[in-house]
Amino acid sequence: MGIARIGAAHRFPDPLVDDVDDLVGVGGDLHPDRVLVAYRSGIFPWYSEGRPILWHCPDPRFVLDPLQVTVPRSLAKVVRKATFEIRVDTSFSAVLDGCAHTPRPRQRGTWLTTDLRQAMVALFDRGVAHSIEAWHEGALVGGLYGLHIGGVFCGESMFAKVSDASKVAFTHFLGVAPSWGIRLVDCQVHTEHLARFGAVHVPRASFLRALAALRDLPVPPNAWRTNPLPPPSWPIPPHS
């Protein structure tokens, strides 16, 4: 089938059925309904400002089981120091700004375009997109954001103005994720940082089947209502 030209309807090729590569479609728009349909289908937008919208579904997929988390010893020490206060959903737009403006290796500009930012804010207003934030002395110093869809958290991006801030925020989030009904964290593509937490590659077909089974699960009413987030209750490595 090749790469699809995305039209007006909020429809995408089915990566589980159609013959598609990692790049499954080009064009369309970033209406919040379309973006939500995409994520529920295992597809996400990733492109640069001023260029056509590119829709991706990588094979393999990089995922993390929140019940199989590993925390590096050096990060565990930082978590125990409680340097940061970890909050959720108190400064979503600022987290988007932090992710958009953080320089990244081999990347010019930002993939978090104006239209994509507007779509994420709209999904935040719907209670689908969320931020996990690291605060220190009253200032936002790091964080991450993503979409909570049933039993899946689709992680999008993170940033840190202070060393380890986003990693500590992610660790706190993973500690509460199972109680919020999250059974799978979609990390999309490989990074060494997420691999240290225990993220692994799985075949795209396996990920899409898991997504289909989890995306319609109810989100518990307690999710995203705890501030600040407590440190993880599961064991983290002792001092080395």
Secondary structure, 3 states (H helix, E strand, C coil): CCCEEECCCCCCCCCCCCCCCCEEEEECCCCHHHHHHHHHCCCEECCCCCCCCEEECCCCEEEECCCCCCCCHHHHHHHHHCCCEEEECCCHHHHHHHHHHCCCCCCCCCCCCHHHHHHHHHHHHCCCEEEEEEEECCEEEEEEEEEEECCEEEEEEEEECCCCHHHHHHHHHHHHHHHHCCCEEEEECCCHHHHHCCCEEECHHHHHHHHHHHCCCCCCCCCCCCCCCCCCCCCCCCCC
